[in-house]
Amino acid sequence: MMDPSSLYPDSFHPVQTSRRRDFKGDARHYTRTQRPVKYYFIDFGLTRRYKPEDMPPMEEIVMGADKSVPEHQPAALEQNTTKKCNPFPTDIYYLGNVMRTQLMEPSVGFEFLEPLVSDMVHEDPGKRPTMEEVLKRWEEIRKTLPMRKLRSRLVPRDEGRIDRFFRSLGHWFRRVGYIVRRTPAVPMPA
């Protein structure tokens, strides 16, 4: 989830997002590079708050929408006699699987994330990194990426040659503008 108000200051139509809410023209918008946003990964009502003294929590297993979680598979559930688990490694799996299925599989150029994401979706929840470790590793990865990579566009694997040419051309002009204006390649939201 994200708050799009910085990208679309005058809002947009909920069905036709390129149009204004009243349908009287195109919606004025900015890119995420021009106006960075914060993303929130939420679980729609499954959230719990824990006190530091209650860590690590052991909760009854709640099946989310992603049915691929290894510890939620029938064989793993049969072996879990308490029917409880620490929800944090499962959250790490969910986030890693989103990165894998929504970024890495449908797009080219995310090979640099493979080691991190592989660890995040490890079969054994005890071998997954903590969120602090994920953030630290992401920062380390980001620092090694060249500016050209940080400024590259998201390219779908199934994008045709003609579409790729025109989208790359438009992206190249925007990219030069960002460089001239000294806009950071990875701007941080306020």
N, C-alpha and C positions, 0 to 999 in steps of 0.2 A: 504494500500500500504506500502511496505517496500523496502529498498535498500538491496539486498541480497549479496552485494559484500564482506561483512565481513564473511558471511557464506560460500560463494563459491568464494575464492580469484581468481581462474582461470576461473570463469564463468561456465556455464552449458548449455546444449542444451535446447532450449525453449520448445520442445515437450517432450523429454525424460530427465527430470531434474536430473536423477541419472547418466547421461552420460556427458562426456566432450562435449564442443561445436562442436569439430571436429569429435566426435563419436569414438575417439581412446582411449577407456577406460572409467573407472568410474571417475566421477567428484570428486575432492578432496573437502571435505566439513567439516564443524564444526556444533556443535549444538548451539542453541540459548543461552544455559547456558555458553558454551565456548566463544562465540562471540555474546554478546547481540546486538540486533538491535532495532531501533526505528520504530514504526508503525505510519502511517499517515492515518487517515480516511478522504478521500477526496470525493467531490461530483461532480466531472467531469463537471466543467463549471458553477456551480450554486453559486460559491463563491462571496461574497461581503465583502468589508472592511467598517467598521463603525468608525466614530470619537467618542471619549468619550462623546462629547456634543450631539450626535445624538442618545443616548441610552434612552430607549430601542427602537430598530428599529421596524417599522411596514411596512411590505412588502406585496406585492401581493402574494397570495399563489401559490407556485410552487410545483407541484406534482413530487415527486421523484420516484425511482424504487420501494420502499417499499410502498405498497398501504394500509397498515394496520394502518397508522397514524390516531388516533381518530378524530383530528380536520380537516382531509381531507375527512372524510366520508360524503356521501350526506346529511344526516340529519344535521350534524354540519355545512356544507357549506351553507345550506339553512338559518340557524339561524345567520350566520355571514353576517350582512348587509354591512359591509365595504369591504368584500372580501380581508381583509388584516389580517396578524398576525405577532407576534414576531417569527422570525425563530429559535431563540436559543432553546426554549423548544422542538421544532420539532427535532432539531439536537440531543438533549438529548434522545428523544424517539428513533430516528434511532440507536444511539449507544447502548442503552439498548436493543433494539430488536435484534441487531446483537449479542450481548452477550447471549441473551436468545436463539436465534435460531441456532447459530453456535457453542456455547460452552455448555450451560446448557442442552438443549434438547437432543443433540446427544451424550453427554458424561456424565459419572458419576463423582461425587465428587465436584460439584460446588454449593452445597446447601448453602454455606456461602455467596454467592452472591445474593441469592434470595431477601432479603429485599431491597438491593440497586437497583437491576434491576427492582423489582416491582415498586419502586418509580420512576425510570427513564421512565417506560412505563405507568405511571398513565394516566387514561382517560382524566383528567383535566390538560391541559398544565400548568396552573398556580400553580399546586401542585407538579410539577416536580422539582427536585433540579437543581441548576445552575451547570455549569461545575466545578466551584471552590468547590462547596459542594460535587460533585461526587468524585473529587480527594481527598478531605479531608477524606471523608468516606472510600474510597478505602485504603488510608494509615492506617486509624484506623483498618480496617478489616485485612489488611496484617500483622499488628503488633500482632494481636491476634492468627494468624495461627501458629501451631507448625511446626518446621523444617521438620518433616516427611511429612506434607501436602504440604509445599512449594517445596519439592523435589520430590513429586509424579508425575507420568506421566499422560498424558491425555489418558483416557481409554474410547473408544467408547462403547456405551450401547449394540451394537449388536456384539461386539467382541466375537468370539468363545473361548471355554476353552483352546484349544491347542494354538491358537494364543496368548491368554492372558498370558499363562504360559511362552512361549518363549520370548515374548516382555517384560514381567515383569522381567525375568531373565537377559536379556540384559540391561534393565534399571537399575536393582539393581547393576550390575557391574560398569556401568558408574557413578551411584550415589556414590558408595564407592570411586571411583577415584576422584570425585569432592570434597568429604569430606576430603580425604587425602591431596589434593592440596589446600584446603581451598578456593575453588571457592564458592562465595556467591550463596545461593539458588535462589535469585532473583537478578541477576546482573543488574546493570544499565548501559545503553549505554553511551558512551562518548559524 
